Amino acid sequence: MTTENLPVLAILGGTGDLGTGLARRWAQAGYEVIIGSRTLEKAEAAVADLREVMAERGVSEITVQAMSNPDAAAAADIVTLTVPFSHQVSTLESVRDALQGKILIDVTVPLVPPRVARVQLPPQGSAGQIAQELLGEEVAVVSAFQNVAAAHLQEGKGVECDVLVSGNKKEARQEVITLVEAAGMRGFHAGMINNAAAAEALTSVLISINKQYGCHAGIKISGLGDA
């Protein structure tokens, strides 16, 4: 696929370590990336920092811009949500109309401070299911990236972590797997959006492991053979 045919990507709440980590990797892979935030000034600061970091790595030819969350959602072909669980619903409500007919990659994990190392899934089953129910069937919600440490995404090398990709539409999952690979990881079809609960729950498990062993643990899928 040529750069001209690549979808435009927006990252809502994209000013944190996870959002900017994905933005750096996708921009370096040739995608046009929009960093969205509740305030334009915060998004502009994140873009300036991203350009500085990429220039230090010898990468100057990137296409990245800053917008408010609603403008970013309207301008993009595929939208990624990287906000805390407490802001998930309010952010999605503010961009619901702009997301119709598009893919939403939901990275939300239902962590409930202060016990973030304890699995606490919502009554709906998962954050991914909350998003799908809120946005309706015209939006292809795909859950992914919950088990990837933001610290690894900020690095300039490949990430030793696999990504579980769940959603009700297989074609949408495949598009997200393409983006996972563009970010330097392996992505795997993990079933319907209900299965997002497994990846979301694993995040608390990994937090426990990280605390115990002083690391940034991820997951790897084994037994694939030559698949």
C-alpha positions in Angstrom: 0.0 0.0 0.0 1.4 3.4 -1.0 1.5 6.3 1.4 -1.2 8.1 -0.6 -3.6 5.2 0.0 -3.1 5.0 3.8 -5.9 6.0 6.1 -5.7 9.2 8.1 -5.4 8.3 11.8 -6.6 10.3 14.8 -5.7 9.6 18.4 -8.2 11.1 20.9 -6.7 11.9 24.2 -3.5 11.4 22.4 -1.2 13.6 24.5 -0.2 10.9 27.0 2.6 8.4 26.8 0.4 5.7 25.1 -1.1 8.1 22.6 2.1 9.8 21.6 3.9 6.4 21.5 1.4 5.2 18.9 1.5 8.5 17.1 5.3 8.3 16.7 5.3 4.8 15.4 2.4 5.4 12.9 3.9 8.7 11.7 7.3 7.0 11.1 5.5 4.3 9.2 4.1 6.9 6.8 0.7 7.6 8.1 -0.9 11.0 8.5 -1.6 11.3 12.2 -3.8 13.7 14.1 -3.3 14.1 17.9 -6.6 15.1 19.5 -7.2 16.6 23.0 -9.9 18.3 24.9 -7.8 21.5 24.5 -6.0 22.4 21.3 -3.0 23.9 23.2 -2.3 20.5 24.8 -2.5 18.8 21.5 -0.1 21.3 19.9 2.4 20.8 22.7 2.3 17.1 22.1 2.9 17.5 18.4 5.8 19.8 19.0 7.4 17.3 21.4 6.8 14.5 18.9 8.5 16.4 16.1 11.5 17.1 18.4 11.9 13.5 19.4 11.6 12.3 15.8 14.1 14.8 14.6 16.6 13.6 17.3 16.1 10.1 15.8 16.9 11.5 12.3 13.2 11.3 11.1 12.0 14.7 9.8 9.5 13.6 7.1 6.4 13.0 9.2 2.8 14.3 8.8 1.3 15.0 12.2 -1.0 17.8 13.3 -3.0 18.9 16.4 -6.8 19.3 16.7 -9.5 19.2 19.3 -11.0 15.8 19.8 -14.2 16.5 17.8 -12.3 17.9 14.9 -9.8 15.1 14.9 -12.5 12.5 14.9 -14.2 14.2 12.0 -11.0 14.5 9.9 -9.8 10.9 10.3 -10.6 7.6 8.7 -9.7 5.5 11.7 -9.9 6.9 15.2 -8.1 5.6 18.3 -9.2 6.3 21.9 -6.5 6.5 24.5 -8.2 8.2 27.5 -8.6 6.9 31.1 -11.7 4.8 31.8 -13.2 7.7 33.7 -13.2 9.8 30.6 -14.3 7.1 28.1 -18.0 7.8 27.9 -17.8 11.6 27.9 -15.2 11.6 25.2 -17.2 9.2 23.0 -20.4 11.2 23.5 -18.6 14.3 22.2 -17.5 12.6 19.0 -20.3 10.0 18.4 -21.7 11.7 15.2 -18.2 12.0 13.7 -17.4 8.3 14.3 -20.4 7.0 12.3 -19.2 4.7 9.5 -15.7 4.5 10.8 -13.4 2.2 12.8 -12.8 3.1 16.5 -9.8 1.5 18.1 -10.6 1.5 21.8 -7.6 1.1 24.1 -9.6 1.8 27.2 -8.9 -0.3 30.3 -11.4 -0.3 33.2 -8.9 0.4 35.9 -10.4 1.7 39.1 -7.8 3.5 41.3 -6.3 2.9 43.7 -6.6 -0.9 43.2 -5.4 -0.9 39.6 -3.7 -4.3 40.0 -7.1 -5.9 40.7 -9.4 -6.9 37.9 -12.6 -4.8 38.1 -14.6 -5.2 34.8 -17.7 -3.1 34.4 -21.3 -4.4 34.5 -21.4 -4.2 30.6 -18.6 -6.8 30.5 -15.8 -4.6 29.1 -14.9 -1.1 28.1 -15.0 -2.3 24.5 -18.6 -3.3 24.9 -19.5 0.0 26.5 -18.1 1.8 23.4 -19.9 -0.5 21.0 -23.3 -0.1 22.8 -22.9 3.7 23.1 -21.8 4.3 19.5 -24.2 1.8 17.7 -23.6 -0.7 15.0 -22.6 1.8 12.3 -19.3 2.2 14.2 -16.9 -0.7 14.1 -15.4 -0.8 17.6 -12.2 -2.7 17.8 -10.4 -3.3 21.1 -6.6 -3.5 21.0 -3.3 -2.4 22.6 -4.4 -2.8 26.2 -1.4 -5.1 27.1 1.4 -2.9 25.5 3.5 -0.9 27.9 3.5 2.8 26.9 7.2 2.9 27.8 8.0 0.4 25.1 6.0 2.4 22.5 8.1 5.4 23.3 11.2 3.5 22.4 12.6 3.6 18.9 12.9 -0.2 18.5 10.5 -3.1 18.0 8.2 -4.1 20.8 8.4 -7.7 22.1 4.6 -7.8 22.7 1.7 -9.3 20.9 -1.7 -7.5 20.6 -5.1 -9.1 21.0 -7.6 -7.6 18.5 -11.3 -8.1 19.2 -14.4 -6.6 17.5 -17.6 -7.7 15.8 -16.4 -7.0 12.2 -13.5 -9.2 10.9 -12.6 -6.7 8.2 -12.2 -3.9 10.8 -10.1 -6.2 13.0 -7.8 -6.9 10.0 -7.3 -3.2 9.4 -6.3 -2.7 13.0 -3.9 -5.7 12.8 -2.3 -3.8 9.9 -1.8 -0.8 12.2 -0.4 -3.1 14.9 2.2 -4.4 12.5 3.0 -0.8 11.3 3.7 0.0 15.0 6.2 -2.9 15.2 4.2 -5.7 16.8 2.2 -8.8 16.0 -1.6 -8.6 16.1 -4.0 -11.5 16.3 -7.8 -11.9 15.7 -9.2 -12.5 19.2 -12.9 -12.8 18.4 -16.0 -10.6 19.0 -16.0 -7.4 21.1 -17.2 -9.4 24.1 -13.7 -10.9 24.2 -12.2 -7.5 24.9 -12.8 -8.4 28.6 -9.9 -10.8 28.5 -7.3 -8.3 27.3 -8.7 -5.6 29.6 -8.5 -8.0 32.6 -4.9 -9.0 31.6 -3.8 -5.4 32.1 -4.3 -5.6 35.8 -2.5 -9.0 35.9 0.4 -7.4 34.0 0.5 -4.4 36.4 0.8 -7.0 39.3 3.7 -8.6 37.4 5.4 -5.3 36.7 5.2 -4.4 40.4 6.6 -7.7 41.5 9.4 -8.0 39.1 10.2 -4.4 38.3 9.6 -4.7 34.5 7.2 -3.7 31.7 5.7 -7.1 30.9 3.6 -7.9 27.8 2.1 -11.0 26.3 3.3 -13.4 23.5 1.2 -15.9 21.6 2.8 -19.3 21.3 2.0 -22.5 19.3 1.5 -20.8 16.0 4.0 -23.0 14.0 4.2 -21.7 10.5 0.9 -19.9 10.6 
